[in-house]
Every structure is written in C-alpha cells, then in structure tokens.
Amino acid sequence: AMATPESKAGGGGLSAGGWKVSIFVLAMASLVTAIDLTIISVALPTVEEDLGLSPTEGQWVVNAYLIAFTVLLIPGGMFGDRIGQLRGMNVGLIIFGIGSLMCGLAGDATMIIAGRTVQGLGAAILMPCIQALVTRVAPEGKTGTAFGVYAAVSAIGLAVGPLVGGAIVDLVAWEWIFLINPIIIVPLLILNHVFLRSAGEGIDRNKKRLISAEMLKRPSLRSGLFLIFWIRLPLIWAFIYIGIYFQSVL
C-alpha cells in the first residue's frame, strides 16, 4: 500500500520534520540528566575541599543522586502516566533545575546532599516521561531510529560529563557544574511547549504498575536487564573513583 501523509508523520499529529525536532529536544533533556551522573566525578575533590566535606559526605554527594534516581524511577513513571507525560517531563525538568540551584548555592554538606536528592527526584520523573514521549512522537517504523538517537545522546552525556566538569572547575568554578543546568532547562521548557504540545499528554490513570510478572517472564527482557546491570554497576563507580584517585592520590 502507498504511504499516506499520516504514516510519514510523527505521533500526535506532528509533521514529518516536526517529529525529528521533537526527538532532538527530548534527547537534549535526557542529556542534562545523563551528564549529571558523571559530571561530579572530577569536581568532587574540589567540592570536598571548598565545603570542608569529609570523604563520607563526599560520597553521599554522589550517592544521594543515584539512590533517589533509582528508587523513585518507577513511581516517577507512574506519576507521569497520571498527570500526562509531557506535563510530567516539564515537572521533572523544573524539579531538576531547583535541585541544581540548591547544589550550586550550597555552603555545607546538608544543602548539597539535599540538592542532589532533589536532582535525583527530578530525573526519576523526567526519564520515563522522555522515553514514553520518544515512542509516541516517532512515526510508525521509525521508533528504532528515534530510540537510537535518544540512547546515543545519553551515552554521549555519560562520556562527556567528566570532561565538561573538569573544564568548568578549571575555567570558572565548581558551582557552575550545577548552576548551568537551569540556564539549559529554561529554553528546553519553551521548546517542549512549541514542538511537543501537539503530541498530547499521554495520560493513563488506569495503569497500576509499570513492571509486571508477565513482562519478567520474557527471556529477552531478563537478559537485557542482567546485561545493563553488570555494565552500569562498575561504570558509574569507575568514573567517580578514578577521578578521585587521579586527583587526590596521584
């Protein structure tokens, strides 16, 4: 059958070109949270020295983000289903921006750890909403391409985080590894409104859970989760501890 204009367009009535711009905007929103997973790695010794943090408190600057992000990820996705994924994405960006301001303006361990926790909460709401929107705005047959772009940008964020963090610490000040986030988030909120509002909210208040026993019976899903776990477990800590070892030991 011949392709119709609708089949070439993205979900939610987006034009053929509009869905590509929308995927780019979603990828940029994902990039902010991905960078913040690793941007702290080279800045941590400087943060510890400037705020007078103990090694344990310094580790909690990292742990607070990771734990909040991990524990709240599934509830964050369900929250997005309840209020709408586009609205949930915007809420996640705003919360992430507030957490970033708390970190950048922190004068002691309590404030920066609290800020990192708020950042983790924002990311936990933001990420599942972004992934759902990627699926919804991509036209039929282009979902794989859309997720490929999304995954590639996230991977780039993990890789460039230490480089960006090191450059900001050397050229400006460590506070700006956090304070730069709200500056990026404001135009993202505007772009979301311009390019993604036609995709709709994607509300599903009847969904009780995001993971079911039936899903976990799929061998491909179990294998994928097992592989991701063993890749990510050493990866994040390698970023953190290698940075500390190079700066504080060597």
N, C-alpha and C positions, 0 to 999 in steps of 0.2 A: 504494500500500500504506500501511496505517496505520503511524505511527511506533511503534516499540517502546521500552520504557524504556531499553534499551541504546543505541539510536540517539540518544536525547536526552542520555545521559550522556557524560562525557568518556572519553578513553582510559585504559587501565589500571584500569577499574572505578571511576573517580571519579564521584561523583554529579553531577546536573545543576548544582547550586550549587557543588560542590567544584571543578570544573574552572575556574570563574571565579576563585575564590580562588587556585587554583594559578597561573593566568596572572598574577594580580596579584603574587604572590610572585616569580615569575620575572622580571616586569618590574622589580620593586624591586631584584633582584640585578643586573640589567642597568644600572639607573640608577646604581649605585655606580661601575661602571667608566666609564660614559659621562661622568659628572661629572668624574672624574679626568683625562679627556682635556683638559679646558679649565679646571679649577679653578685650575691653577697659573699661568694667564696673568696675572692681576692681582697674584698673590702673588710672582711671580718677582723683581722688583726688590728687594722686601723680603728675600727669601731670600738673594739675592746679597749684599746689604749686611750682613746678620746673620752669614752664614757666611764672608764675605770671598771670595766666588767671583769668578773672572774672567768676562767675558762669554762666553767659550768654554765654561767649566764650567757657566754658567747655561743655555746652550743644550743641553748634554748632560743636564741635569735633565729637559728636555722630550724630547730625542731618545731617551734610554735607554728610556723607557716605550714610545714609538711603535715603535721598532725591534724591541724584544723582543716586543711585541704582534703586530706584523706578521709577523715571521719565524717565530714559533712558533705562529701561529694554526692552520695546517693540521696540524702534529704534535699540537697540543693537542686538536683534534677527533678525531684517530685514537686518542689516549690515552684520551679519553672513551669511544670505542667499545670499547676493550679492557677497561676496568675497570667500565664502566657509566656512563651519562650522569648519573644522579643522584649517584653517588659522585664522578664527575669534577667536577660542579658544586660539591660540598662541598669537594673538594680545592682547586679554583680559588679559592673564597672564602677558605679558610684561608691559602693562599699569598699572596693579595692582601692579607689582613689583616697577615701577617708583614711584607710589603714596606712597608705603610703605617706600621707601628710603626718600622721601620728609618728611614724618611724623617722621621717626627715626632721621633725621638730623635737624629737626625744632628747631629754637631758639625763636620763638614767635608764637602768635595766628594765624597770617595770614598764615604762612607757614604750620602749622599742619592742619588747616582747609582746605587749598588748597590741601594738600596731601590726606586728607580724601575724598575730592571731586574726585580727580583723582582715588583713590581706588574704589569709587563707580562707576565711568565710566568703569573701567576695569572689575569689577564684572558684570555690566549690559551687557557687550558684552560677557563675559565668560559664564555666567549661561545658557542662552538659547542655546548657541552652544553646551555646555556639554549635555543638555537634548536631543537635536536633535541627537547627536552622540550616546548617550545611546540607543536610538531607532534603529539607523541604524546598530550598531555593534552587537546587540543581535540577535541570530538566531531565526527563526520562533518558536513561542511557549515559548520563554524564555524572552520576553520583560518584563513581570510582575516581574520575578526574578531579572532582571537587574535593573529595577526601584526600586525594594525593597532594593537592596544593596545601590543604589545611595541615596535614601531617608534616609536610616538608618545612613549612614555616615554623611549626612548633619545634621541630628538630633543630632548625637554624637558631631559634631562640635559646635553646639549651646550650648550643655551641658558642654563641657569641656573648652570652651572659658574662663570663669571666673577663673577656676582652673589653667589653663595654664598661664593666665595673672597675677594672684596673685603670682604664683611661680617665674615667670620671674622678676617681680618687686622686690620681696624679695631677690632673689638669684643673680640677675645680675643688670639690670637697666630697667626702663620703655621703653627706646628707643628700646630695643630688642624685644618687642612685635610686632614691625613693621619691624625691620631690619632682623628678622629671615625669613620673607617671601621671599625675593629674593633668599636666600640660598635654600629654598624648591623649588622655581619656576624653577631654572636652571635645576635640574635633571628632573623635570616634562616635560620641553620642549624637553629634549633629549628622554624621554620615549614616548612622543607623536609621535616623528619622527620615532622611532623604531617600535612601536606597532600599531599606528593608521593610518599611511600613506596609507596602503593598503585599508582602508575603503573609500578613496576618499574624495573629498572636500565637496560634497553635495551642489553645487551651484544651486540656483533657483532665477534668476533675474526677473522672471515674477510675483513673489508673491508681491502683492500690500500692503497687510496688514496681520498681524498675528491673529487679532481678527475680526470677522465679526458678523453682526446681527443674522445670521443663527445659529452660534455657541451659542450665548447667549440665544437662544430660548430653548435650551436643559435644562430640569429641573435638571438633574444630575450635569451639569456644574454650573448652578446658585447656587445650594445648596452647591456644593463644594467650590465655591468662597466665599459664605457667611460664611461658617464654618471656612475656612482658615483665613478670615479677623478677625473674632472675637476671634480666638485663638492667632493669631500673634500680634494683636493690644496691648493687655496687656502684652504679654510675653516679648517682647523686652524692654519695659519700666520698667518692673519688674526687669530684670537683671540690668539695669542702676541705677535706683533709690534705689533699695535695697542695692546695693554696696555702694552708696554714704551715705545712712542712717547708715549702719553699721559702716563705717569708720569715717565719719565726724560728725555724731550726737552721736552715742553710743561710 
